[in-house]
Amino acid sequence: MTVSLSSAALAQANAAPTTATAQVAAQENPTTAALNKISPALGKAHERVRNQLQSDSTSLSQLGKYKATVSELQGAAQAMSQLGATTSVADASQTVERFVAAYNQAIQASRPDESSSASGTLAASRRTLTNTDTSRSQLAKLGLTRQPDGTLKLDTAALKKALSAASSNGTPSDATTSAGTGLSTLSQLGKAIGKRADSELSDSSRLAFATNLFSGKATLLKRQQTNLLEAATQMASQANNGGSTGVNTGNWSSRQALRQYTA
């Protein structure tokens, strides 16, 4: 029996199925089929490693995308924390719009498929970002309201109205004080969210721990795939040299070959 296996075949096998019949496609994976001809145990081992590697790679991708949004939020929050009495209404509005967009992107990116192994880490990080002491009523006066899904909605017209020092709504000094209070509220919110973003992006954060964990697991699984290919090649060679149509995984030589995979 001659079975052709290559690293290219394993790379192809790692690609996630893109059709609605993903389960059937996985069962018909060409590398798995080739390994099954050598030994059903090899095919089963390959599918286990392949599925776990896909899962860990997906988790790594989700964590990476989320960290990118938190990094953008970090910058937007820092900019908003610097709002002050000399900031124009136009500049303040633009800064708040950027902050809301970055905040909402981070919240949305923290909601992966519940089957993802990273979902717990992302949920914990989301709770950290959304847990602030800023009064909702104060934010509402500035056109900012929290939606049921955790994102923020900005009424730009209401924000500009709240920040405008219009003498028609009171004495200039009163209006200026009101605008200053609004800017102070926004600045405090920026500082609070920025601090939390800094914490989530630190080297000792849960995100860093999870990223390192999944990265290490993916590296180990790829090493196991290499060992599995070597074991399969050795076992196929033994079968070909012996003129056998199959390999009994219970014999001594097969067990020795499989040890390269399980080590």
WOFEN-V135065 format. One record per run of one state. SS is the DSSP state (~ for helix, > for strand, _ for the rest). FROM is the first residue (numbers start at 0). LEN is the number of residues. If there is no record, write none. Layout:
ss->SS from->FROM len->LEN
ss->SS from->FROM len->LEN
This chain:
ss->_ from->0 len->6
ss->~ from->6 len->8
ss->_ from->14 len->7
ss->~ from->21 len->6
ss->_ from->27 len->2
ss->~ from->29 len->9
ss->_ from->38 len->1
ss->~ from->39 len->42
ss->_ from->81 len->7
ss->~ from->88 len->21
ss->_ from->109 len->9
ss->~ from->118 len->12
ss->_ from->130 len->5
ss->~ from->135 len->6
ss->_ from->141 len->2
ss->> from->143 len->3
ss->_ from->146 len->5
ss->> from->151 len->3
ss->_ from->154 len->1
ss->~ from->155 len->8
ss->_ from->163 len->3
ss->~ from->166 len->3
ss->_ from->169 len->2
ss->~ from->171 len->30
ss->_ from->201 len->4
ss->~ from->205 len->37
ss->_ from->242 len->9
ss->~ from->251 len->11
ss->_ from->262 len->1
